[in-house]
């Protein structure tokens, strides 16, 4: 089966009250862990690549890994998505390079500039059979090349969404309702809270239109504890409660991005293994449990958070 776009995935997800997991990939073990879990659970999946991933692993290596996953997983619906494309040139490179979906992040620009940039990407992408995700509102936090200070973050203004979608022609829309990039989403003692009122108003204004949540890792505290017990230093790492993500998935949110939770799972497995096996030096020895940890994390998200098991 070839790569697919997210169009059919999102239509089914919206109607079915569940969300598709968009998991960031950086190397072979991550791709394998994600797709093995999705394949066993018969869940459609989005593999997404950030600017940092392309810089680290190179575009061609990542696309070939995804090609291998498609060959390995038979008829599993897999989309390859660019996460946070900064400009037209990056999006064009990924469209020309075989991606089935791209995100153009013009959220740091003015509303008018965001529309113009997003429209340019949409026109090129649609002419090549590729779908586009746009963004309104800015999330705080750090993820690879994306760095937004808390004071510069802003919630999505529902009053702008209809004009934005109409003038740009985007296929999905990422909104800011309180999620945040990275593993340190909230300050100690700060209660995580998502603005479901904004999500409800956006979905009222855009009935049937797929909404995306970025910065939606939950940063499991049991894994943070494992990291810290085996030489790590991750104090005050806090994420989005999973019950809030489940609620969003039952509403208009059709795509939920997960990156930090994969990193935390891998790091916990590797630190524990190396701490308990100090004489081992073969990367296959510690990357095997790391891959298993990714698979377990993705399986948990698919089953208990996204609700997309059996939807492939």
GUFIVO-274008 format. One record per residue (C-alpha): chain; residue number from 0; residue in three letters; x, y, z. Coordinates in Angstrom, 3 decimals, m for minus. Layout:
BEGIN
('A'; NUM; 'ALA'; (X; Y; Z))
...
% end
This chain:
BEGIN
('A'; 0; 'UNK'; (0.000; 0.000; 0.000))
('A'; 1; 'UNK'; (1.306; 3.468; m0.874))
('A'; 2; 'UNK'; (1.301; 6.492; 1.393))
('A'; 3; 'UNK'; (m2.138; 8.005; 1.899))
('A'; 4; 'UNK'; (m3.267; 11.531; 2.649))
('A'; 5; 'UNK'; (m5.142; 12.309; 5.845))
('A'; 6; 'UNK'; (m8.408; 13.213; 4.094))
('A'; 7; 'UNK'; (m10.181; 9.896; 4.547))
('A'; 8; 'UNK'; (m8.560; 9.334; 7.963))
('A'; 9; 'UNK'; (m9.935; 12.614; 9.268))
('A'; 10; 'UNK'; (m13.399; 12.153; 7.791))
('A'; 11; 'UNK'; (m13.786; 8.818; 9.553))
('A'; 12; 'UNK'; (m12.252; 10.155; 12.772))
('A'; 13; 'UNK'; (m14.586; 13.168; 12.875))
('A'; 14; 'UNK'; (m17.649; 11.033; 12.295))
('A'; 15; 'UNK'; (m16.472; 8.344; 14.705))
('A'; 16; 'UNK'; (m15.470; 10.582; 17.617))
('A'; 17; 'UNK'; (m11.827; 9.538; 17.759))
('A'; 18; 'UNK'; (m8.454; 10.999; 16.749))
('A'; 19; 'UNK'; (m5.487; 9.805; 14.699))
('A'; 20; 'UNK'; (m2.100; 9.736; 16.395))
('A'; 21; 'UNK'; (0.588; 11.836; 14.709))
('A'; 22; 'UNK'; (3.876; 10.531; 16.070))
('A'; 23; 'UNK'; (7.212; 12.238; 15.404))
('A'; 24; 'UNK'; (9.918; 10.020; 13.931))
('A'; 25; 'UNK'; (13.683; 10.469; 14.055))
('A'; 26; 'UNK'; (15.248; 7.046; 13.500))
('A'; 27; 'UNK'; (14.575; 3.399; 12.615))
('A'; 28; 'UNK'; (13.631; 2.213; 16.083))
('A'; 29; 'UNK'; (10.991; 4.920; 16.467))
('A'; 30; 'UNK'; (9.466; 4.174; 13.056))
('A'; 31; 'UNK'; (9.415; 0.452; 13.859))
('A'; 32; 'UNK'; (7.925; 0.870; 17.324))
('A'; 33; 'UNK'; (5.135; 3.149; 16.074))
('A'; 34; 'UNK'; (4.161; 1.119; 13.034))
('A'; 35; 'UNK'; (4.359; m2.244; 14.793))
('A'; 36; 'UNK'; (1.906; m1.002; 17.423))
('A'; 37; 'UNK'; (m0.396; 0.545; 14.827))
('A'; 38; 'UNK'; (m0.295; m2.569; 12.661))
('A'; 39; 'UNK'; (m1.114; m4.945; 15.505))
('A'; 40; 'UNK'; (m3.975; m2.716; 16.663))
('A'; 41; 'UNK'; (m5.184; m1.972; 13.124))
('A'; 42; 'UNK'; (m5.000; 1.760; 13.690))
('A'; 43; 'UNK'; (m4.359; 4.337; 10.959))
('A'; 44; 'UNK'; (m1.265; 6.365; 11.770))
('A'; 45; 'UNK'; (0.528; 9.569; 10.820))
('A'; 46; 'UNK'; (4.314; 9.571; 10.875))
('A'; 47; 'UNK'; (5.489; 13.146; 11.100))
('A'; 48; 'UNK'; (8.886; 14.690; 10.543))
('A'; 49; 'UNK'; (10.058; 17.961; 12.049))
('A'; 50; 'UNK'; (12.767; 20.304; 10.822))
('A'; 51; 'UNK'; (15.003; 18.911; 13.552))
('A'; 52; 'UNK'; (14.401; 15.351; 12.368))
('A'; 53; 'UNK'; (15.269; 16.248; 8.777))
('A'; 54; 'UNK'; (18.452; 17.933; 9.992))
('A'; 55; 'UNK'; (19.373; 14.962; 12.181))
('A'; 56; 'UNK'; (18.545; 12.009; 9.926))
('A'; 57; 'UNK'; (18.250; 13.626; 6.465))
('A'; 58; 'UNK'; (15.139; 13.663; 4.335))
('A'; 59; 'UNK'; (16.071; 10.656; 2.204))
('A'; 60; 'UNK'; (16.789; 8.370; 5.166))
('A'; 61; 'UNK'; (13.462; 9.205; 6.801))
('A'; 62; 'UNK'; (11.413; 8.695; 3.654))
('A'; 63; 'UNK'; (13.129; 5.364; 2.970))
('A'; 64; 'UNK'; (12.426; 4.232; 6.542))
('A'; 65; 'UNK'; (8.770; 5.075; 6.015))
('A'; 66; 'UNK'; (8.796; 3.199; 2.700))
('A'; 67; 'UNK'; (10.160; 0.180; 4.553))
('A'; 68; 'UNK'; (7.416; 0.483; 7.176))
('A'; 69; 'UNK'; (4.757; 0.563; 4.458))
('A'; 70; 'UNK'; (6.210; m2.593; 2.902))
('A'; 71; 'UNK'; (6.345; m4.251; 6.320))
('A'; 72; 'UNK'; (2.821; m3.286; 7.409))
('A'; 73; 'UNK'; (0.867; m4.350; 4.346))
('A'; 74; 'UNK'; (m2.403; m2.452; 3.959))
('A'; 75; 'UNK'; (m2.080; m0.228; 7.051))
('A'; 76; 'UNK'; (m3.025; 3.407; 6.213))
('A'; 77; 'UNK'; (0.098; 5.511; 6.813))
('A'; 78; 'UNK'; (0.490; 9.226; 6.086))
('A'; 79; 'UNK'; (3.861; 11.007; 6.038))
('A'; 80; 'UNK'; (3.514; 14.549; 7.356))
('A'; 81; 'UNK'; (5.813; 17.550; 7.685))
('A'; 82; 'UNK'; (5.487; 18.990; 11.186))
('A'; 83; 'UNK'; (5.901; 22.775; 11.511))
('A'; 84; 'UNK'; (7.058; 23.750; 8.044))
('A'; 85; 'UNK'; (8.551; 27.195; 8.534))
('A'; 86; 'UNK'; (8.245; 28.515; 4.978))
('A'; 87; 'UNK'; (7.142; 27.715; 1.446))
('A'; 88; 'UNK'; (10.532; 26.324; 0.440))
('A'; 89; 'UNK'; (10.576; 23.677; 3.196))
('A'; 90; 'UNK'; (7.015; 22.630; 2.382))
('A'; 91; 'UNK'; (7.802; 22.470; m1.338))
('A'; 92; 'UNK'; (10.855; 20.302; m0.637))
('A'; 93; 'UNK'; (8.745; 17.819; 1.306))
('A'; 94; 'UNK'; (5.932; 17.833; m1.258))
('A'; 95; 'UNK'; (8.433; 17.192; m4.039))
('A'; 96; 'UNK'; (10.202; 14.650; m1.833))
('A'; 97; 'UNK'; (7.263; 12.303; m1.372))
('A'; 98; 'UNK'; (5.352; 13.516; 1.695))
('A'; 99; 'UNK'; (1.578; 13.087; 1.555))
('A'; 100; 'UNK'; (0.831; 15.922; 3.989))
('A'; 101; 'UNK'; (2.552; 19.118; 5.109))
('A'; 102; 'UNK'; (2.003; 21.707; 7.791))
('A'; 103; 'UNK'; (2.794; 25.326; 7.096))
('A'; 104; 'UNK'; (3.185; 27.172; 10.384))
('A'; 105; 'UNK'; (2.520; 30.827; 9.744))
('A'; 106; 'UNK'; (1.243; 31.444; 13.270))
('A'; 107; 'UNK'; (4.112; 33.807; 14.126))
('A'; 108; 'UNK'; (3.088; 36.145; 11.298))
('A'; 109; 'UNK'; (0.211; 38.577; 11.175))
('A'; 110; 'UNK'; (m3.195; 37.150; 10.304))
('A'; 111; 'UNK'; (m2.983; 38.526; 6.763))
('A'; 112; 'UNK'; (0.584; 37.251; 6.235))
('A'; 113; 'UNK'; (m0.380; 33.850; 7.615))
('A'; 114; 'UNK'; (m3.237; 33.637; 5.119))
('A'; 115; 'UNK'; (m1.009; 34.604; 2.184))
('A'; 116; 'UNK'; (1.757; 32.138; 3.099))
('A'; 117; 'UNK'; (m0.645; 29.297; 3.834))
('A'; 118; 'UNK'; (m2.556; 29.891; 0.598))
('A'; 119; 'UNK'; (0.686; 29.720; m1.406))
('A'; 120; 'UNK'; (1.552; 26.345; 0.137))
('A'; 121; 'UNK'; (m1.998; 25.045; m0.358))
('A'; 122; 'UNK'; (m2.009; 25.909; m4.044))
('A'; 123; 'UNK'; (1.258; 24.086; m4.675))
('A'; 124; 'UNK'; (0.395; 21.121; m2.452))
('A'; 125; 'UNK'; (m3.069; 20.530; m3.890))
('A'; 126; 'UNK'; (m1.657; 20.662; m7.411))
('A'; 127; 'UNK'; (0.554; 17.733; m6.375))
('A'; 128; 'UNK'; (m2.072; 15.704; m4.498))
('A'; 129; 'UNK'; (m0.807; 16.662; m1.038))
('A'; 130; 'UNK'; (m2.942; 17.963; 1.847))
('A'; 131; 'UNK'; (m2.096; 20.916; 4.089))
('A'; 132; 'UNK'; (m2.454; 21.725; 7.779))
('A'; 133; 'UNK'; (m2.422; 25.376; 8.832))
('A'; 134; 'UNK'; (m2.199; 26.973; 12.262))
('A'; 135; 'UNK'; (m3.929; 29.821; 14.070))
('A'; 136; 'UNK'; (m2.696; 30.803; 17.521))
('A'; 137; 'UNK'; (0.730; 30.071; 19.007))
('A'; 138; 'UNK'; (1.680; 27.341; 21.466))
('A'; 139; 'UNK'; (4.290; 28.045; 24.118))
('A'; 140; 'UNK'; (7.236; 25.718; 24.630))
('A'; 141; 'UNK'; (10.162; 24.260; 22.720))
('A'; 142; 'UNK'; (10.127; 21.557; 20.046))
('A'; 143; 'UNK'; (13.176; 21.252; 17.788))
('A'; 144; 'UNK'; (13.291; 24.526; 15.812))
('A'; 145; 'UNK'; (10.047; 25.866; 17.317))
('A'; 146; 'UNK'; (10.616; 28.086; 20.353))
('A'; 147; 'UNK'; (7.817; 30.263; 21.719))
('A'; 148; 'UNK'; (8.029; 32.013; 25.087))
('A'; 149; 'UNK'; (4.948; 31.773; 27.302))
('A'; 150; 'UNK'; (4.357; 35.517; 27.112))
('A'; 151; 'UNK'; (4.258; 35.306; 23.306))
('A'; 152; 'UNK'; (1.800; 32.396; 23.158))
('A'; 153; 'UNK'; (m1.798; 33.127; 22.253))
('A'; 154; 'UNK'; (m5.080; 31.247; 22.114))
('A'; 155; 'UNK'; (m6.765; 30.817; 18.756))
('A'; 156; 'UNK'; (m9.406; 33.463; 18.092))
('A'; 157; 'UNK'; (m12.536; 31.579; 16.944))
('A'; 158; 'UNK'; (m13.742; 34.660; 15.115))
('A'; 159; 'UNK'; (m10.872; 34.264; 12.622))
('A'; 160; 'UNK'; (m11.175; 30.582; 11.740))
('A'; 161; 'UNK'; (m13.860; 30.796; 9.061))
('A'; 162; 'UNK'; (m12.053; 33.505; 7.112))
('A'; 163; 'UNK'; (m8.733; 31.684; 7.468))
('A'; 164; 'UNK'; (m10.045; 28.353; 6.199))
('A'; 165; 'UNK'; (m12.038; 29.944; 3.379))
('A'; 166; 'UNK'; (m9.176; 32.136; 2.110))
('A'; 167; 'UNK'; (m6.408; 29.530; 2.465))
('A'; 168; 'UNK'; (m8.172; 26.315; 1.463))
('A'; 169; 'UNK'; (m6.380; 24.303; 4.175))
('A'; 170; 'UNK'; (m7.487; 20.737; 4.816))
('A'; 171; 'UNK'; (m7.065; 20.840; 8.620))
('A'; 172; 'UNK'; (m6.393; 23.469; 11.260))
('A'; 173; 'UNK'; (m4.118; 23.396; 14.298))
('A'; 174; 'UNK'; (m5.449; 25.557; 17.118))
('A'; 175; 'UNK'; (m4.054; 26.762; 20.440))
('A'; 176; 'UNK'; (m6.275; 25.918; 23.420))
('A'; 177; 'UNK'; (m3.689; 25.437; 26.173))
('A'; 178; 'UNK'; (m1.419; 22.641; 24.989))
('A'; 179; 'UNK'; (2.325; 23.323; 24.842))
('A'; 180; 'UNK'; (5.419; 21.919; 23.172))
('A'; 181; 'UNK'; (8.062; 19.963; 25.075))
('A'; 182; 'UNK'; (8.165; 18.053; 28.356))
('A'; 183; 'UNK'; (7.836; 21.122; 30.594))
('A'; 184; 'UNK'; (4.399; 22.374; 29.668))
('A'; 185; 'UNK'; (3.413; 23.863; 33.016))
('A'; 186; 'UNK'; (5.108; 25.325; 36.064))
('A'; 187; 'UNK'; (5.103; 23.324; 39.330))
('A'; 188; 'UNK'; (1.740; 23.740; 41.019))
('A'; 189; 'UNK'; (0.116; 25.073; 37.862))
('A'; 190; 'UNK'; (m3.010; 23.136; 36.928))
('A'; 191; 'UNK'; (m3.109; 21.967; 33.304))
('A'; 192; 'UNK'; (m6.242; 23.210; 31.619))
('A'; 193; 'UNK'; (m7.487; 23.129; 28.054))
('A'; 194; 'UNK'; (m9.900; 25.743; 26.701))
('A'; 195; 'UNK'; (m12.664; 23.447; 25.520))
('A'; 196; 'UNK'; (m14.869; 26.498; 25.102))
('A'; 197; 'UNK'; (m12.599; 27.663; 22.276))
('A'; 198; 'UNK'; (m12.635; 24.193; 20.708))
('A'; 199; 'UNK'; (m16.435; 24.108; 20.884))
('A'; 200; 'UNK'; (m16.757; 27.543; 19.283))
('A'; 201; 'UNK'; (m14.284; 26.654; 16.531))
('A'; 202; 'UNK'; (m16.153; 23.438; 15.752))
('A'; 203; 'UNK'; (m19.465; 25.350; 15.726))
('A'; 204; 'UNK'; (m18.050; 27.765; 13.171))
('A'; 205; 'UNK'; (m16.386; 24.986; 11.137))
('A'; 206; 'UNK'; (m18.810; 22.048; 11.284))
('A'; 207; 'UNK'; (m17.230; 18.807; 10.111))
('A'; 208; 'UNK'; (m13.795; 20.383; 9.728))
('A'; 209; 'UNK'; (m10.790; 18.484; 11.222))
('A'; 210; 'UNK'; (m8.982; 20.203; 14.085))
('A'; 211; 'UNK'; (m5.430; 19.403; 15.234))
('A'; 212; 'UNK'; (m3.800; 19.571; 18.669))
('A'; 213; 'UNK'; (m0.060; 20.128; 18.886))
('A'; 214; 'UNK'; (1.999; 19.797; 22.069))
('A'; 215; 'UNK'; (m0.233; 17.021; 23.389))
('A'; 216; 'UNK'; (2.229; 14.722; 25.157))
('A'; 217; 'UNK'; (1.274; 13.745; 28.701))
('A'; 218; 'UNK'; (4.820; 13.175; 30.044))
('A'; 219; 'UNK'; (4.021; 10.059; 32.158))
('A'; 220; 'UNK'; (5.336; 10.543; 35.644))
('A'; 221; 'UNK'; (6.241; 6.877; 36.087))
('A'; 222; 'UNK'; (8.672; 7.151; 33.182))
('A'; 223; 'UNK'; (10.056; 10.460; 34.406))
('A'; 224; 'UNK'; (10.698; 8.702; 37.715))
('A'; 225; 'UNK'; (12.595; 5.903; 35.936))
('A'; 226; 'UNK'; (14.752; 8.462; 34.144))
('A'; 227; 'UNK'; (15.561; 10.307; 37.360))
('A'; 228; 'UNK'; (16.256; 7.084; 39.256))
('A'; 229; 'UNK'; (18.814; 6.036; 36.656))
('A'; 230; 'UNK'; (20.903; 9.170; 36.406))
('A'; 231; 'UNK'; (18.585; 11.562; 34.619))
('A'; 232; 'UNK'; (17.578; 15.058; 35.636))
('A'; 233; 'UNK'; (14.032; 15.907; 34.623))
('A'; 234; 'UNK'; (12.537; 17.804; 37.556))
('A'; 235; 'UNK'; (9.107; 19.342; 37.115))
('A'; 236; 'UNK'; (8.383; 17.725; 33.751))
('A'; 237; 'UNK'; (4.593; 18.018; 33.349))
('A'; 238; 'UNK'; (2.274; 17.244; 30.429))
('A'; 239; 'UNK'; (m1.368; 17.268; 29.360))
('A'; 240; 'UNK'; (m3.665; 14.934; 31.365))
('A'; 241; 'UNK'; (m4.832; 12.114; 29.131))
('A'; 242; 'UNK'; (m8.470; 12.471; 30.114))
('A'; 243; 'UNK'; (m8.417; 15.950; 28.543))
('A'; 244; 'UNK'; (m7.017; 14.505; 25.313))
('A'; 245; 'UNK'; (m9.711; 11.820; 25.298))
('A'; 246; 'UNK'; (m12.343; 14.528; 25.605))
('A'; 247; 'UNK'; (m10.797; 16.495; 22.722))
('A'; 248; 'UNK'; (m10.696; 13.353; 20.561))
('A'; 249; 'UNK'; (m14.434; 12.897; 21.062))
('A'; 250; 'UNK'; (m15.025; 16.424; 19.789))
('A'; 251; 'UNK'; (m13.676; 17.987; 16.588))
('A'; 252; 'UNK'; (m10.024; 17.052; 17.131))
('A'; 253; 'UNK'; (m9.035; 14.481; 14.505))
('A'; 254; 'UNK'; (m5.235; 14.591; 14.900))
('A'; 255; 'UNK'; (m3.244; 14.655; 18.125))
('A'; 256; 'UNK'; (0.525; 15.197; 17.973))
('A'; 257; 'UNK'; (2.765; 13.141; 20.250))
('A'; 258; 'UNK'; (6.533; 13.584; 20.386))
('A'; 259; 'UNK'; (7.859; 14.145; 23.920))
('A'; 260; 'UNK'; (6.180; 10.995; 25.275))
('A'; 261; 'UNK'; (8.120; 8.906; 22.758))
('A'; 262; 'UNK'; (11.363; 10.592; 23.777))
('A'; 263; 'UNK'; (10.620; 10.049; 27.455))
('A'; 264; 'UNK'; (9.754; 6.372; 26.897))
('A'; 265; 'UNK'; (12.943; 5.730; 24.924))
('A'; 266; 'UNK'; (15.152; 7.585; 27.358))
('A'; 267; 'UNK'; (13.697; 5.760; 30.365))
('A'; 268; 'UNK'; (14.304; 2.377; 28.713))
('A'; 269; 'UNK'; (17.859; 3.217; 27.653))
('A'; 270; 'UNK'; (18.893; 4.737; 30.988))
('A'; 271; 'UNK'; (17.497; 1.792; 32.906))
('A'; 272; 'UNK'; (19.174; m0.748; 30.623))
('A'; 273; 'UNK'; (22.602; 0.893; 30.697))
('A'; 274; 'UNK'; (22.437; 1.446; 34.444))
('A'; 275; 'UNK'; (21.609; m2.222; 35.014))
('A'; 276; 'UNK'; (24.043; m3.519; 32.390))
('A'; 277; 'UNK'; (27.183; m1.363; 32.684))
('A'; 278; 'UNK'; (29.357; m3.764; 30.705))
('A'; 279; 'UNK'; (27.157; m3.729; 27.601))
('A'; 280; 'UNK'; (28.140; m1.553; 24.649))
('A'; 281; 'UNK'; (26.241; m2.977; 21.653))
('A'; 282; 'UNK'; (23.633; m0.407; 20.554))
('A'; 283; 'UNK'; (21.294; m3.250; 19.602))
('A'; 284; 'UNK'; (21.190; m4.303; 23.247))
('A'; 285; 'UNK'; (19.819; m0.992; 24.560))
('A'; 286; 'UNK'; (17.934; 0.106; 21.456))
('A'; 287; 'UNK'; (15.833; m3.073; 21.506))
('A'; 288; 'UNK'; (14.141; m2.201; 24.824))
('A'; 289; 'UNK'; (13.941; 1.410; 23.637))
('A'; 290; 'UNK'; (12.018; 0.290; 20.549))
('A'; 291; 'UNK'; (9.768; m1.877; 22.727))
('A'; 292; 'UNK'; (9.101; 1.150; 24.943))
('A'; 293; 'UNK'; (8.052; 3.219; 21.915))
('A'; 294; 'UNK'; (5.724; 0.426; 20.804))
('A'; 295; 'UNK'; (4.150; 0.167; 24.268))
('A'; 296; 'UNK'; (3.683; 3.947; 24.470))
('A'; 297; 'UNK'; (2.049; 4.140; 21.039))
('A'; 298; 'UNK'; (m0.188; 1.140; 21.762))
('A'; 299; 'UNK'; (m1.347; 2.841; 24.964))
('A'; 300; 'UNK'; (m2.108; 6.089; 23.149))
('A'; 301; 'UNK'; (m4.015; 4.318; 20.376))
('A'; 302; 'UNK'; (m6.074; 2.224; 22.768))
('A'; 303; 'UNK'; (m6.628; 4.453; 25.785))
('A'; 304; 'UNK'; (m6.357; 8.030; 24.508))
('A'; 305; 'UNK'; (m7.044; 8.311; 20.777))
('A'; 306; 'UNK'; (m9.672; 5.592; 20.473))
('A'; 307; 'UNK'; (m8.546; 4.640; 16.957))
('A'; 308; 'UNK'; (m7.780; 0.948; 17.478))
('A'; 309; 'UNK'; (m9.474; m1.190; 14.854))
('A'; 310; 'UNK'; (m10.223; 1.812; 12.613))
('A'; 311; 'UNK'; (m7.752; 0.980; 9.816))
% end
